Amino acid sequence: MDRLLSMRVFQKVIDEGGFAAAARVLDMSPATITRLVTDLEQHLGTRLIQRTTRKLALTEAGEAYLLRVRSILSEVDDAEAAATQSSNELQGAVHVLAPSLFASYFLAKKVTPWLALYPKVALHLHVDSFPYSRVEEFDVTFMVVNEGFDANIVARPIGSVEWIVCASPDYLKRRGTPLQPQDLQNHLYLRFPWQARSGHSAQSMRLSRQDGSQDDVEVRMHVALQSESYEVLFRAAIDGAGVAVLPRFPAVDYVARGELVQLLPDWIFGRYTVYAALPTRKLIPARTRAFLDFATSQALQTDAGKNLP
């Protein structure tokens, strides 16, 4: 058995979501793909993938093995590139995980300049609203976390952003403009499902005075829409569905165009930091280091000069 090939096939089956899809990408027959994964499981003496007629699911052993496989294959690819190419001709792929909003409004804009520098290094960009627990699965994971976030990870802070309260002019004409936080109790809430550890409850909006001069205020609201997609929340807010808490970047662009209005400008929902996190493996591929340096060297600036662009 070609163990390295079997490991690559196993990883591709998971990444592509199935044996047939992996076969198409690798230009191999589905039967060969199935045999290689089966041989790998027999060699290891454990089942890695639970197969059903509708989907694949990793077993507990499969999840642990996949983490190691990604690390091993990444190091193999990097060693081959280092042996055959000069440093300005890096090859392979960098697997990146990020929340959808950060991926759309920041990372997507960096693809063209990145490929101009490293045309042979592809970016595989994966999206997850809650990426914190998946750092070991990817080369670089971008996380947007609240101040005081503490985790046992290797991470580089690259900027910060405030979350502000917004609604459309049309919505405010219909429902009135809140002048103080307590006025929000009469409004519809377009809510992102913050995890419990963030301190934000499911039915209330908690606001902080921007200058820190007052205690936080928590207002109970009717949740009209909840979504893990900030693109959905932006669209619903612009269309007049309710009040949303949105990152100042890119909300300021919509405010400048008159599509949204910032409410209660002296108050913020929170201030969050963007981190670029790395897996704990000792050897980081050169292409990953190059991407990390590239991404974190891009100034994350706003009109305040300290936040995201």
Buried (B, 14 or more C-beta within 10 A) or exposed (E): EEEEBBBBBBBBBBBBEBBBBBBEEBEBEBEBBBBBBBBBBEEBEEBBBEEEEEEBEBBEBBEEBBBEBBBBBBBBBBEEBBEEEEEEEBBBBBBBBBBBBBBBBBBEEBEEEBEEEBEEBBBEBBBBBEBBEBBBBBBBBBBBBBEEBEEEBEBBEBBBBBBBBBBBBEBBEEBEBBEEBEBBBEBBBBBBEBEEEBEBEEEBBBBBBBEEEEEEBBBEBEBBBEBEBBEBBBBBBBEBBBBBBBBBBBBBEBBEEEBBBBBBEEBBBBBBBBBBBBBEBEEBBBBBBBBBEBBBEBEBEBEEEEBBB
